[in-house]
């Protein structure tokens, strides 16, 4: 089909909840994707931090072929080996996790974590301990519970009233957090590096302070690493640089290499209160996707690979700093590893739209932040090309 026919078909039959650019992507390899007219784009968005190992990655393709020879689906009524192996690998990958619950997405993982927090508080005999706390700039998902802890008004307002007893404090402000975290709080959810909210890293003092507040008020600390986890910041888990452990951690995006899977990692005190029937999912943790996810986790959780992410991330940071200094449209840059936000002086969506004309896919994070999340396999010469294309974009806009 021609691109125009595909776009017309989409408009006729798909609910119009997305704003898409006027081309049709058809295939990709490495850090590059191609449209149906064979135009080439450097993918600096990774499908919103999903394609960490790039497109048509050999190991993922082979894992899919291998998994396809086994079971595609059994439901969670039965044991399967890939699920058990992935759970073990995830628990062994960090200091905080004793058990795993699998989901199909990051939103579902966050939704489940909020349920677990309330069940845990009830199991302690605190029927009224139901308060949930999140932070300005947060994004935890679009289902009713996760949306209740997502700060941005444009996502929340059309669907209010949301889940009761949800409270917000200012991100990176411990005094603000102390005003809303109290003995009524059962759970506090925070992104160690905010994604959708503007690519803003938490300070070490902030996360350590939240741990202390949760200990003081007997509340659970939940780290949302759906976007910033699995190697994106240069460590396997973003919180590992802070030396602060949560009680629960939610993950998703890159885990399946493009296939839908998420997980809630919990410590033993949370695990002990969850009983058969407390939570469930028909598709989550299926043998096919878990088999592929095992391969993805194995290749990302490698010291040499993570060193590569740090080194190339430093190179990208330096290049972005230089670009900010040169361009009157840019203000500053922030982030870690291969997760960067460039603060703009004009609406970032204008830059994103022009970038398509220069063969570059970037994202936005709020009104005035350009979000750059290339595949973790990106090389320095590809970073240089990314910067060249972004510079040409800025010149065309400005």
TADA-V344218 format. One record per residue. N is the residue number from 1. RES is the residue in one letter. PHI is phi in degrees with one decimal (* if undefined). PSI is psi in whole degrees, -180 to 180 (none if undefined). Layout:
n->N res->RES phi->PHI psi->PSI
n->N res->RES phi->PHI psi->PSI
//
This chain:
n->1 res->X phi->* psi->148
n->2 res->X phi->-74.4 psi->155
n->3 res->X phi->-57.1 psi->-42
n->4 res->X phi->-62.3 psi->-37
n->5 res->X phi->-69.5 psi->-39
n->6 res->X phi->-62.9 psi->-45
n->7 res->X phi->-65.6 psi->-37
n->8 res->X phi->-65.8 psi->-40
n->9 res->X phi->-63.9 psi->-41
n->10 res->X phi->-61.1 psi->-46
n->11 res->X phi->-64.6 psi->-32
n->12 res->X phi->-76.0 psi->-35
n->13 res->X phi->-119.3 psi->-10
n->14 res->X phi->-109.4 psi->136
n->15 res->X phi->-56.6 psi->129
n->16 res->X phi->-85.6 psi->70
n->17 res->X phi->-105.6 psi->1
n->18 res->X phi->-124.4 psi->146
n->19 res->X phi->-105.3 psi->110
n->20 res->X phi->-107.6 psi->149
n->21 res->X phi->-72.5 psi->162
n->22 res->X phi->-83.7 psi->57
n->23 res->X phi->-151.7 psi->165
n->24 res->X phi->-119.4 psi->114
n->25 res->X phi->-74.3 psi->141
n->26 res->X phi->-126.2 psi->-33
n->27 res->X phi->-162.0 psi->172
n->28 res->X phi->-160.2 psi->166
n->29 res->X phi->-154.9 psi->129
n->30 res->X phi->64.0 psi->-126
n->31 res->X phi->-93.4 psi->12
n->32 res->X phi->-120.3 psi->145
n->33 res->X phi->-126.7 psi->159
n->34 res->X phi->-130.3 psi->146
n->35 res->X phi->-96.9 psi->-180
n->36 res->X phi->-67.9 psi->-14
n->37 res->X phi->-99.0 psi->11
n->38 res->X phi->67.7 psi->22
n->39 res->X phi->-75.3 psi->144
n->40 res->X phi->-108.2 psi->134
n->41 res->X phi->-129.2 psi->135
n->42 res->X phi->-78.8 psi->120
n->43 res->X phi->-86.8 psi->97
n->44 res->X phi->-101.7 psi->23
n->45 res->X phi->-123.8 psi->-20
n->46 res->X phi->53.2 psi->35
n->47 res->X phi->60.5 psi->41
n->48 res->X phi->62.6 psi->58
n->49 res->X phi->68.9 psi->19
n->50 res->X phi->-90.3 psi->-47
n->51 res->X phi->-82.8 psi->63
n->52 res->X phi->-63.6 psi->-33
n->53 res->X phi->-98.1 psi->14
n->54 res->X phi->81.9 psi->-174
n->55 res->X phi->-96.7 psi->142
n->56 res->X phi->55.1 psi->39
n->57 res->X phi->-63.6 psi->131
n->58 res->X phi->-56.5 psi->-45
n->59 res->X phi->-68.9 psi->-36
n->60 res->X phi->-69.0 psi->-43
n->61 res->X phi->-60.4 psi->-44
n->62 res->X phi->-65.8 psi->-38
n->63 res->X phi->-64.1 psi->-38
n->64 res->X phi->-64.5 psi->-44
n->65 res->X phi->-61.4 psi->-44
n->66 res->X phi->-64.8 psi->-45
n->67 res->X phi->-66.1 psi->-32
n->68 res->X phi->-66.4 psi->-19
n->69 res->X phi->-80.2 psi->-11
n->70 res->X phi->-104.3 psi->-151
n->71 res->X phi->-80.5 psi->136
n->72 res->X phi->-84.1 psi->-36
n->73 res->X phi->-156.3 psi->142
n->74 res->X phi->-133.5 psi->-19
n->75 res->X phi->76.2 psi->173
n->76 res->X phi->-88.1 psi->18
n->77 res->X phi->-78.3 psi->-12
n->78 res->X phi->-134.8 psi->155
n->79 res->X phi->-72.8 psi->142
n->80 res->X phi->-138.6 psi->146
n->81 res->X phi->-67.0 psi->-45
n->82 res->X phi->-58.7 psi->-38
n->83 res->X phi->-65.4 psi->-45
n->84 res->X phi->-64.1 psi->-41
n->85 res->X phi->-66.8 psi->-40
n->86 res->X phi->-67.3 psi->-40
n->87 res->X phi->-60.3 psi->-44
n->88 res->X phi->-61.5 psi->-46
n->89 res->X phi->-61.9 psi->-40
n->90 res->X phi->-67.1 psi->-44
n->91 res->X phi->-64.5 psi->-36
n->92 res->X phi->-76.9 psi->-11
n->93 res->X phi->-84.3 psi->-9
n->94 res->X phi->-149.5 psi->164
n->95 res->X phi->-81.3 psi->-18
n->96 res->X phi->-92.4 psi->-18
n->97 res->X phi->-99.5 psi->134
n->98 res->X phi->-114.6 psi->-28
n->99 res->X phi->-142.8 psi->163
n->100 res->X phi->-131.8 psi->142
n->101 res->X phi->-118.7 psi->126
n->102 res->X phi->-89.9 psi->145
n->103 res->X phi->-131.4 psi->-176
n->104 res->X phi->-102.9 psi->-8
n->105 res->X phi->-162.7 psi->170
n->106 res->X phi->-68.1 psi->-39
n->107 res->X phi->-59.9 psi->-45
n->108 res->X phi->-63.1 psi->-37
n->109 res->X phi->-62.5 psi->-44
n->110 res->X phi->-67.1 psi->-41
n->111 res->X phi->-58.7 psi->-44
n->112 res->X phi->-65.1 psi->-41
n->113 res->X phi->-61.8 psi->-37
n->114 res->X phi->-67.2 psi->-40
n->115 res->X phi->-62.1 psi->-44
n->116 res->X phi->-60.9 psi->-40
n->117 res->X phi->-62.4 psi->-43
n->118 res->X phi->-69.9 psi->-39
n->119 res->X phi->-64.9 psi->-40
n->120 res->X phi->-61.9 psi->-46
n->121 res->X phi->-62.7 psi->-41
n->122 res->X phi->-63.8 psi->-38
n->123 res->X phi->-66.5 psi->-22
n->124 res->X phi->-82.0 psi->-1
n->125 res->X phi->89.7 psi->15
n->126 res->X phi->-107.9 psi->82
n->127 res->X phi->-60.5 psi->-33
n->128 res->X phi->-93.9 psi->3
n->129 res->X phi->-87.2 psi->81
n->130 res->X phi->-125.3 psi->2
n->131 res->X phi->-70.6 psi->142
n->132 res->X phi->-123.9 psi->137
n->133 res->X phi->-122.7 psi->134
n->134 res->X phi->-134.9 psi->-169
n->135 res->X phi->-135.7 psi->157
n->136 res->X phi->-56.2 psi->142
n->137 res->X phi->82.7 psi->-1
n->138 res->X phi->-74.4 psi->151
n->139 res->X phi->-141.1 psi->115
n->140 res->X phi->-121.3 psi->-1
n->141 res->X phi->134.9 psi->-179
n->142 res->X phi->-119.8 psi->-1
n->143 res->X phi->-76.3 psi->166
n->144 res->X phi->-61.1 psi->-39
n->145 res->X phi->-71.7 psi->-50
n->146 res->X phi->-63.0 psi->-37
n->147 res->X phi->-65.2 psi->-32
n->148 res->X phi->-63.8 psi->-24
n->149 res->X phi->-106.5 psi->12
n->150 res->X phi->-98.3 psi->126
n->151 res->X phi->-78.6 psi->-31
n->152 res->X phi->-64.6 psi->124
n->153 res->X phi->-62.1 psi->-38
n->154 res->X phi->-64.7 psi->-27
n->155 res->X phi->-79.6 psi->-33
n->156 res->X phi->-88.1 psi->-47
n->157 res->X phi->-53.7 psi->-45
n->158 res->X phi->-64.2 psi->-14
n->159 res->X phi->-118.5 psi->8
n->160 res->X phi->-72.2 psi->152
n->161 res->X phi->-78.7 psi->144
n->162 res->X phi->-100.6 psi->-164
n->163 res->X phi->-65.6 psi->130
n->164 res->X phi->-69.0 psi->161
n->165 res->X phi->63.6 psi->40
n->166 res->X phi->-107.6 psi->130
n->167 res->X phi->-129.1 psi->152
n->168 res->X phi->-122.6 psi->140
n->169 res->X phi->-121.5 psi->170
n->170 res->X phi->-79.3 psi->130
n->171 res->X phi->-62.0 psi->138
n->172 res->X phi->64.7 psi->24
n->173 res->X phi->-129.1 psi->101
n->174 res->X phi->-68.2 psi->-35
n->175 res->X phi->-61.1 psi->-42
n->176 res->X phi->-63.9 psi->-42
n->177 res->X phi->-62.6 psi->-40
n->178 res->X phi->-65.2 psi->-22
n->179 res->X phi->-77.8 psi->-22
n->180 res->X phi->-115.2 psi->-17
n->181 res->X phi->-89.4 psi->119
n->182 res->X phi->-147.8 psi->-170
n->183 res->X phi->-68.4 psi->-11
n->184 res->X phi->-85.9 psi->-11
n->185 res->X phi->-81.5 psi->130
n->186 res->X phi->-101.9 psi->-27
n->187 res->X phi->-151.4 psi->145
n->188 res->X phi->-125.7 psi->121
n->189 res->X phi->-114.1 psi->134
n->190 res->X phi->-151.4 psi->146
n->191 res->X phi->-92.6 psi->122
n->192 res->X phi->-57.6 psi->-34
n->193 res->X phi->-132.7 psi->115
n->194 res->X phi->-68.1 psi->139
n->195 res->X phi->-99.6 psi->-80
n->196 res->X phi->-55.6 psi->-31
n->197 res->X phi->-77.2 psi->-2
n->198 res->X phi->131.8 psi->13
n->199 res->X phi->53.1 psi->64
n->200 res->X phi->-116.6 psi->116
n->201 res->X phi->-73.8 psi->144
n->202 res->X phi->-72.8 psi->152
n->203 res->X phi->-81.6 psi->155
n->204 res->X phi->-61.9 psi->-39
n->205 res->X phi->-63.7 psi->-37
n->206 res->X phi->-65.6 psi->-50
n->207 res->X phi->-67.0 psi->-39
n->208 res->X phi->-63.7 psi->-39
n->209 res->X phi->-66.0 psi->-38
n->210 res->X phi->-64.6 psi->-39
n->211 res->X phi->-60.8 psi->-43
n->212 res->X phi->-65.8 psi->-42
n->213 res->X phi->-64.4 psi->-41
n->214 res->X phi->-66.3 psi->-40
n->215 res->X phi->-63.1 psi->-44
n->216 res->X phi->-62.1 psi->-41
n->217 res->X phi->-103.0 psi->11
n->218 res->X phi->55.7 psi->52
n->219 res->X phi->-119.3 psi->158
n->220 res->X phi->-89.5 psi->137
n->221 res->X phi->-99.2 psi->125
n->222 res->X phi->-117.1 psi->123
n->223 res->X phi->-99.0 psi->122
n->224 res->X phi->-90.2 psi->103
n->225 res->X phi->-112.1 psi->30
n->226 res->X phi->-58.5 psi->-42
n->227 res->X phi->-99.6 psi->-37
n->228 res->X phi->-90.8 psi->-7
n->229 res->X phi->-88.0 psi->179
n->230 res->X phi->59.6 psi->54
n->231 res->X phi->87.9 psi->-10
n->232 res->X phi->-59.8 psi->-34
n->233 res->X phi->-98.7 psi->3
n->234 res->X phi->103.8 psi->-12
n->235 res->X phi->-118.2 psi->160
n->236 res->X phi->-57.9 psi->-46
n->237 res->X phi->-118.0 psi->137
n->238 res->X phi->-60.2 psi->-34
n->239 res->X phi->-73.1 psi->-12
n->240 res->X phi->-65.8 psi->-26
n->241 res->X phi->-70.9 psi->-20
n->242 res->X phi->-94.9 psi->-15
n->243 res->X phi->56.8 psi->39
n->244 res->X phi->-126.9 psi->127
n->245 res->X phi->-103.3 psi->136
n->246 res->X phi->-86.9 psi->177
n->247 res->X phi->-89.3 psi->-28
n->248 res->X phi->-139.6 psi->150
n->249 res->X phi->-136.7 psi->132
n->250 res->X phi->-104.9 psi->138
n->251 res->X phi->-138.7 psi->163
n->252 res->X phi->-171.5 psi->-89
n->253 res->X phi->-19.7 psi->-70
n->254 res->X phi->-81.0 psi->-7
n->255 res->X phi->-59.5 psi->-37
n->256 res->X phi->-94.0 psi->5
n->257 res->X phi->64.8 psi->19
n->258 res->X phi->122.3 psi->-16
n->259 res->X phi->-91.0 psi->151
n->260 res->X phi->-79.4 psi->116
n->261 res->X phi->-159.1 psi->142
n->262 res->X phi->-138.9 psi->178
n->263 res->X phi->-159.4 psi->151
n->264 res->X phi->-112.3 psi->118
n->265 res->X phi->-96.7 psi->130
n->266 res->X phi->-131.2 psi->153
n->267 res->X phi->-85.3 psi->177
n->268 res->X phi->-64.1 psi->-36
n->269 res->X phi->-66.8 psi->-29
n->270 res->X phi->-78.5 psi->-43
n->271 res->X phi->-59.1 psi->-36
n->272 res->X phi->-68.8 psi->-20
n->273 res->X phi->-93.1 psi->-10
n->274 res->X phi->-89.8 psi->124
n->275 res->X phi->-116.4 psi->163
n->276 res->X phi->-52.9 psi->130
n->277 res->X phi->95.2 psi->-12
n->278 res->X phi->-68.6 psi->-30
n->279 res->X phi->-156.6 psi->159
n->280 res->X phi->-170.5 psi->170
n->281 res->X phi->-162.1 psi->134
n->282 res->X phi->-66.6 psi->-47
n->283 res->X phi->-95.1 psi->-23
n->284 res->X phi->-62.7 psi->138
n->285 res->X phi->70.2 psi->27
n->286 res->X phi->-63.7 psi->156
n->287 res->X phi->-62.0 psi->-36
n->288 res->X phi->-65.6 psi->-55
n->289 res->X phi->-68.7 psi->-34
n->290 res->X phi->-67.0 psi->-36
n->291 res->X phi->-62.4 psi->-43
n->292 res->X phi->-67.8 psi->-43
n->293 res->X phi->-62.7 psi->-34
n->294 res->X phi->-57.9 psi->-41
n->295 res->X phi->-68.0 psi->-43
n->296 res->X phi->-60.3 psi->-49
n->297 res->X phi->-61.7 psi->-41
n->298 res->X phi->-59.5 psi->-43
n->299 res->X phi->-78.8 psi->-29
n->300 res->X phi->-79.8 psi->-39
n->301 res->X phi->-81.5 psi->64
n->302 res->X phi->-135.2 psi->129
n->303 res->X phi->-57.0 psi->-44
n->304 res->X phi->-65.0 psi->-40
n->305 res->X phi->-64.4 psi->-44
n->306 res->X phi->-69.5 psi->-33
n->307 res->X phi->-63.8 psi->-41
n->308 res->X phi->-57.5 psi->-45
n->309 res->X phi->-59.6 psi->-43
n->310 res->X phi->-64.6 psi->-46
n->311 res->X phi->-65.8 psi->-48
n->312 res->X phi->-68.4 psi->-32
n->313 res->X phi->-63.3 psi->-41
n->314 res->X phi->-62.3 psi->-41
n->315 res->X phi->-62.5 psi->-44
n->316 res->X phi->-64.1 psi->-40
n->317 res->X phi->-59.3 psi->-48
n->318 res->X phi->-60.4 psi->-43
n->319 res->X phi->-64.4 psi->-41
n->320 res->X phi->-67.8 psi->-39
n->321 res->X phi->-60.5 psi->-41
n->322 res->X phi->-66.5 psi->-39
n->323 res->X phi->-66.5 psi->-40
n->324 res->X phi->-61.4 psi->-41
n->325 res->X phi->-65.9 psi->-27
n->326 res->X phi->-91.3 psi->-28
n->327 res->X phi->-99.4 psi->130
n->328 res->X phi->-72.2 psi->-8
n->329 res->X phi->-91.3 psi->-10
n->330 res->X phi->-113.6 psi->151
n->331 res->X phi->-114.8 psi->-46
n->332 res->X phi->-164.5 psi->174
n->333 res->X phi->-138.6 psi->144
n->334 res->X phi->-150.0 psi->156
n->335 res->X phi->146.6 psi->-164
n->336 res->X phi->-154.8 psi->152
n->337 res->X phi->58.2 psi->-121
n->338 res->X phi->-115.8 psi->43
n->339 res->X phi->-133.7 psi->102
n->340 res->X phi->-130.6 psi->143
n->341 res->X phi->-119.8 psi->128
n->342 res->X phi->-107.3 psi->115
n->343 res->X phi->-75.7 psi->128
n->344 res->X phi->-109.6 psi->159
n->345 res->X phi->-96.4 psi->-7
n->346 res->X phi->-125.3 psi->168
n->347 res->X phi->-53.9 psi->124
n->348 res->X phi->-62.4 psi->-26
n->349 res->X phi->-64.1 psi->-27
n->350 res->X phi->-66.5 psi->-38
n->351 res->X phi->-71.5 psi->-43
n->352 res->X phi->-58.6 psi->-44
n->353 res->X phi->-66.2 psi->-40
n->354 res->X phi->-70.4 psi->-30
n->355 res->X phi->-60.4 psi->-31
n->356 res->X phi->-57.0 psi->-37
n->357 res->X phi->-70.3 psi->-12
n->358 res->X phi->-114.2 psi->21
n->359 res->X phi->66.0 psi->42
n->360 res->X phi->-138.7 psi->130
n->361 res->X phi->-105.4 psi->114
n->362 res->X phi->-126.7 psi->171
n->363 res->X phi->-119.6 psi->172
n->364 res->X phi->-117.3 psi->160
n->365 res->X phi->-139.8 psi->86
n->366 res->X phi->88.6 psi->-174
n->367 res->X phi->-69.9 psi->-37
n->368 res->X phi->-131.8 psi->44
n->369 res->X phi->-136.6 psi->124
n->370 res->X phi->-88.9 psi->127
n->371 res->X phi->-105.5 psi->127
n->372 res->X phi->-121.0 psi->115
n->373 res->X phi->-135.2 psi->68
n->374 res->X phi->-69.6 psi->162
n->375 res->X phi->-54.1 psi->146
n->376 res->X phi->-69.6 psi->-11
n->377 res->X phi->-86.6 psi->-1
n->378 res->X phi->-58.1 psi->142
n->379 res->X phi->-102.6 psi->166
n->380 res->X phi->-60.4 psi->-39
n->381 res->X phi->-67.6 psi->-29
n->382 res->X phi->-75.2 psi->-33
n->383 res->X phi->-60.9 psi->-43
n->384 res->X phi->-60.6 psi->-40
n->385 res->X phi->-68.9 psi->-38
n->386 res->X phi->-57.0 psi->-47
n->387 res->X phi->-64.8 psi->-41
n->388 res->X phi->-61.4 psi->-42
n->389 res->X phi->-70.1 psi->-36
n->390 res->X phi->-68.8 psi->-39
n->391 res->X phi->-64.1 psi->-43
n->392 res->X phi->-62.7 psi->-36
n->393 res->X phi->-62.9 psi->-47
n->394 res->X phi->-62.9 psi->-40
n->395 res->X phi->-64.9 psi->-37
n->396 res->X phi->-69.7 psi->-36
n->397 res->X phi->-72.1 psi->-44
n->398 res->X phi->-95.4 psi->none
//
